[in-house]
């Protein structure tokens, strides 16, 4: 049977029959894969087979077929008879045959709601047979562009900081003794350091941020006597100092410090280290004399021999007895306590009200760990970047918040400053995110390629690029946790059930594009028009612009004429 008209199915593979008005070229049919055409990795791959029946092409005929897709004219396809001269695919006259033409063309937006069509010129020899020309003929619908639904926003990487929430400190005072004595003189208890320590303890009792942990009394002797005498002397000084301190506590109504067991006593014998340090700091003793004492201290032999030498030398150097030794005959009263820092509420309030009075670590800690609101985080990071303009962490975090707020120009400015302050992977990742949302995928990919460390956020960002490049399996792996983008990648690899499960687990299941993706899954899994329309209605209710998209989306080409579908998208 011969037909004098053209037939082309819009479903599945497209088949077209055509018959020219004479016998030069007749009864051609076409099949196109895929149909509708699909965009993957920025390109549309086309494979068209032209089928010529037996005796369907004159032996000397050449057909130049010109395909078009949207606004793009593809390269010319040529078929020719067995006696024709040319570079086309040759089809023999009697058996007929087929010629397949494959092409990959860069995607253009005009291809979204378009069609693949052909026209053809027919030549016999060098003469064009205009009456044999093949008029415009549709081969396939175009184009499914579902990969472009990917959410391009990158995951940002921010810096954190730790601050001490408490600090262990000491407060101290000193009781001095006469040479060889262990009794505490009354005048010592009136010295300023003792009075200041008592006042500090009284104040600490009313300060909720101070907790006194212990009180130690450390006794010492000067190294100018015999060690066998000085060791027990230092111990006796700790005990008499404790008695004196308890008396002072009682006098000042500090009754919680009257128990002798509260005081840790340590008799440390001769304070040789203190002696050396005091000697080094002296401005009245000549350097050669200091060197002499140092040599004595460094001599070998028994300690008694050293002490005898020091004692002998001290007779000739009165500065030792006046300047060095008296300060070494002492008992130190050391109060160990913990001072608590600002509370969470205090840090938050200070960061919002007087951020300039805080350290950069305090600001970063507060914003990153104590503040949840993105706007408040941005204010704190902006303040940190203003007060500490060379701190890469503050600049990076300020940029990250600006990015998440959609202020990409501000984000880039901060990221550029952060990278100038310090080359770092987090800022490179974040700059890649700016490039990505601005449509500069090449720069985004280059910057991510410079990030050597890998984590879930960087893998996610790389997966976005992989998806747009058509590497869907890699994208599925890279997205890891349940998200819209992971579900989209699963749709594109054909695991529709897994995609549905991912959407159900993600925070994106009720988003407009989440419902739209559910409609695509329903269409691809042949769930029926009702399932498609139900999800499309939910998507359009959240984003009315999706109505127009659905009306021309080739994912739903089989349902274009369905009244239920048409009513939903009009």
Rosetta blueprint (number, residue, H / E / L):
1 X L
2 X L
3 X L
4 X L
5 X L
6 X L
7 X E
8 X E
9 X L
10 X L
11 X L
12 X L
13 X L
14 X L
15 X L
16 X E
17 X E
18 X E
19 X E
20 X L
21 X L
22 X L
23 X L
24 X L
25 X E
26 X E
27 X E
28 X E
29 X E
30 X E
31 X E
32 X E
33 X E
34 X L
35 X L
36 X L
37 X L
38 X E
39 X E
40 X E
41 X L
42 X L
43 X E
44 X E
45 X E
46 X E
47 X E
48 X E
49 X E
50 X E
51 X E
52 X E
53 X L
54 X L
55 X L
56 X L
57 X E
58 X L
59 X L
60 X L
61 X E
62 X E
63 X E
64 X E
65 X E
66 X E
67 X E
68 X E
69 X E
70 X L
71 X L
72 X E
73 X E
74 X E
75 X E
76 X E
77 X E
78 X E
79 X E
80 X E
81 X E
82 X L
83 X L
84 X L
85 X L
86 X L
87 X L
88 X L
89 X E
90 X E
91 X E
92 X L
93 X L
94 X L
95 X L
96 X L
97 X E
98 X E
99 X E
100 X E
101 X E
102 X E
103 X E
104 X E
105 X E
106 X E
107 X L
108 X L
109 X H
110 X H
111 X H
112 X L
113 X L
114 X E
115 X E
116 X E
117 X E
118 X E
119 X E
120 X E
121 X E
122 X E
123 X E
124 X E
125 X L
126 X L
127 X E
128 X E
129 X L
130 X H
131 X H
132 X H
133 X L
134 X E
135 X E
136 X E
137 X E
138 X E
139 X E
140 X E
141 X E
142 X E
143 X L
144 X E
145 X L
146 X H
147 X H
148 X H
149 X H
150 X L
151 X L
152 X L
153 X L
154 X L
155 X L
156 X L
157 X L
158 X L
159 X L
160 X L
161 X L
162 X L
163 X L
164 X L
165 X L
166 X E
167 X E
168 X E
169 X E
170 X E
171 X E
172 X E
173 X E
174 X E
175 X E
176 X E
177 X L
178 X L
179 X L
180 X L
181 X L
182 X L
183 X L
184 X L
185 X L
186 X H
187 X H
188 X H
189 X H
190 X H
191 X L
192 X H
193 X H
194 X H
195 X H
196 X H
197 X H
198 X H
199 X H
200 X H
201 X H
202 X H
203 X H
204 X H
205 X L
206 X L
207 X L
208 X L
209 X L
210 X E
211 X E
212 X E
213 X E
214 X E
215 X E
216 X E
217 X E
218 X E
219 X E
220 X E
221 X E
222 X L
223 X L
224 X L
225 X L
226 X L
227 X H
228 X H
229 X H
230 X H
231 X H
232 X H
233 X H
234 X H
235 X H
236 X H
237 X H
238 X H
239 X H
240 X H
241 X H
242 X H
243 X H
244 X H
245 X H
246 X H
247 X H
248 X H
249 X H
250 X H
251 X H
252 X L
253 X L
254 X L
255 X H
256 X H
257 X H
258 X L
259 X L
260 X H
261 X H
262 X H
263 X E
264 X E
265 X E
266 X E
267 X E
268 X E
269 X E
270 X E
271 X L
272 X H
273 X H
274 X H
275 X H
276 X H
277 X H
278 X H
279 X H
280 X H
281 X H
282 X L
283 X L
284 X L
285 X L
286 X L
287 X H
288 X H
289 X H
290 X H
291 X H
292 X H
293 X H
294 X H
295 X H
296 X H
297 X H
298 X H
299 X L
300 X L
301 X L
302 X L
303 X H
304 X H
305 X H
306 X H
307 X H
308 X H
309 X H
310 X H
311 X H
312 X H
313 X H
314 X H
315 X H
316 X H
317 X L
318 X H
319 X H
320 X H
321 X H
322 X H
323 X H
324 X H
325 X H
326 X H
327 X H
328 X H
329 X L
330 X E
331 X E
332 X E
333 X E
334 X E
335 X E
336 X E
337 X E
338 X E
339 X E
340 X E
341 X L
342 X L
343 X L
344 X H
345 X H
346 X H
347 X H
348 X H
349 X H
350 X H
351 X H
352 X H
353 X H
354 X L
355 X H
356 X H
357 X H
358 X L
359 X L
360 X H
361 X H
362 X H
363 X H
364 X H
365 X H
366 X H
367 X H
368 X H
369 X H
370 X H
371 X L
372 X L
373 X L
374 X H
375 X H
376 X H
377 X H
378 X H
379 X H
380 X H
381 X H
382 X H
383 X H
384 X H
385 X H
386 X H
387 X H
388 X L
389 X L
390 X L
391 X L
392 X H
393 X H
394 X H
395 X H
396 X H
397 X H
398 X H
399 X H
400 X H
401 X H
402 X H
403 X H
404 X H
405 X L
406 X L
407 X L
408 X H
409 X H
410 X H
411 X H
412 X H
413 X H
414 X H
415 X H
416 X H
417 X H
418 X H
419 X H
420 X H
421 X H
422 X L
423 X L
424 X L
425 X H
426 X H
427 X H
428 X H
429 X H
430 X H
431 X H
432 X H
433 X H
434 X H
435 X H
436 X H
437 X H
438 X L
439 X L
440 X L
441 X H
442 X H
443 X H
444 X H
445 X H
446 X H
447 X H
448 X H
449 X H
450 X L
451 X L
452 X L
453 X L
454 X L
455 X L
456 X H
457 X H
458 X H
459 X H
460 X H
461 X H
462 X H
463 X H
464 X H
465 X H
466 X H
467 X H
468 X H
469 X L
470 X L
471 X L
472 X H
473 X H
474 X H
475 X H
476 X H
477 X H
478 X H
479 X H
480 X L
481 X L
482 X L
483 X L
484 X H
485 X H
486 X H
487 X H
488 X H
489 X H
490 X H
491 X H
492 X H
493 X H
494 X L
495 X L
496 X H
497 X H
498 X H
499 X H
500 X H
501 X H
502 X H
503 X H
504 X H
505 X H
506 X L
507 X L
508 X L
509 X L
510 X L
511 X L
512 X H
513 X H
514 X H
515 X H
516 X H
517 X H
518 X H
519 X H
520 X H
521 X H
522 X H
523 X H
524 X H
525 X L
526 X L
527 X L
528 X L
529 X H
530 X H
531 X H
532 X H
533 X H
534 X H
535 X H
536 X H
537 X H
538 X H
539 X H
540 X H
541 X H
542 X H
543 X L
544 X L
545 X H
546 X H
547 X H
548 X H
549 X H
550 X H
551 X H
552 X H
553 X L
554 X H
555 X H
556 X H
557 X H
558 X H
559 X H
560 X L
561 X L
562 X L
563 X H
564 X H
565 X H
566 X H
567 X H
568 X H
569 X H
570 X L
